[in-house]
Amino acid sequence: MKKWIPIQLKRSLANPFAWIVAVLALAAFLLVNSIVLHEPQTTDFGLYTEGGMCAHHMEEFFSNDRDATCPCVLYTDEEAMKRDVLRGKLDCAFSASANLDEIVFGELEEHGITYYQTPSTQEGLIIKERVFLAVMQAKAEQVLKDMAADKKTFPTGDEKLAEGLLRTQKEYMESDDLFHVDFMTASGETWNPDGSGRETSLPHKRIVLAGFLVFAASLAFARERYTGEYKSLSSALRTKEKTVYLSTRIFAQTAPLAAILTITLFTVLAAAGELTGPLMALRVIILMIFGWIVSALWSAAFSALFKKEIPYLLAMVSVLVVGYLLTASAVRDTVPVLGMVGHLFPMGWM
């Protein structure tokens, strides 16, 4: 096998068809990347509440704010709201705890609002300030109502009353204790800015797309098993050796494609500011090499299941369709079990 690889690499580099496939795959990657994998343009945000005085005031506040540049969409299902954030239908979202009133008035020390954002969130900080304003308005109104009802409060003087209100406002303005930030990605993993995890949903989708194109090319080259040249060259080999030999052929023939897609992937990620560090760069390289090798082995083994070319081609198309659907982000997020089945395919591990 060690002798086969360099020989096959030399042959593939001189093979125009291997380069044509590489160029077509590159065109497909750039096309899908520019049309499908783009940042959402919506400025809508979601709001989910579980009742209470502050929650009611928030709903009223945003319902009456019809001139806002970032419209509010009220939800009765928190999970549906989170899915809409992941799908780009919402810029971000907020979920108010059932204990929000107790938290705002200091009876409980915990986060009262969960703030959902994604790598594509653009107006989150502005909307967050508006949510904060709505909560503070509700608190201020209630504080004044309580003070007005307490006849012992006003004799202390307006100055002390003002100082107390300003002190409370300052404490909240200088802290972020009210919010729990949940940075969401389409893969369902937590975003890690140091590059040790799946940084964003879009980079992950781009990596999976590149892996899928390498896998598709590997399956296409695996049809060589049915050519007269392959049958002649492999006639002296045993069954297992034939699969290994074909794997080296596929591995070599997809080398130009894998190299071009890896370079393009780096360029696209860097241009979008998504290549966040050396660990991210290393991860991209490792995943592309992994996808390249496993796709060759997978395709060679799969083609061994079919004695004739036509059944193999039909099965190949089915595998590509099913494989793409099972490894798509939307499927993994909506039906996790199907996402696990996607690990049967090389790009499911990318």
Buried (B, 14 or more C-beta within 10 A) or exposed (E): EEEBBEEBBEEBEEBEEBBEBBEEBBEBBEEBBEEEBEEBEBBBBBBBBEEBBBBEBBBEBBEEEEEBEBEBBEBEEBEEBBBBBBBBBBBBBBBBBEBBBBBBBEEBEEBBBBBBBBBBBBBBEBBBEBBBEBBBBBBEEBBEEEBEEEEEBEEEEEEEBEEBBEEBEEEBEEEEEBBBEBBBBBBBBEBBEEBEBBBBBBBBBBBBBBBBBBBBBBBBBBBBBBEEEBEEEBEEEEEEEBBBBBBBBBBBBBBBBBEBBBEBBBEBBEEBEBBBBEBBBEBBEEBBEBBBBBBBBBBBEBBBEBEEBEEBBEBBEEBBEBBBEBBBBEBBBEEEEBBEBBEBBBBBBB
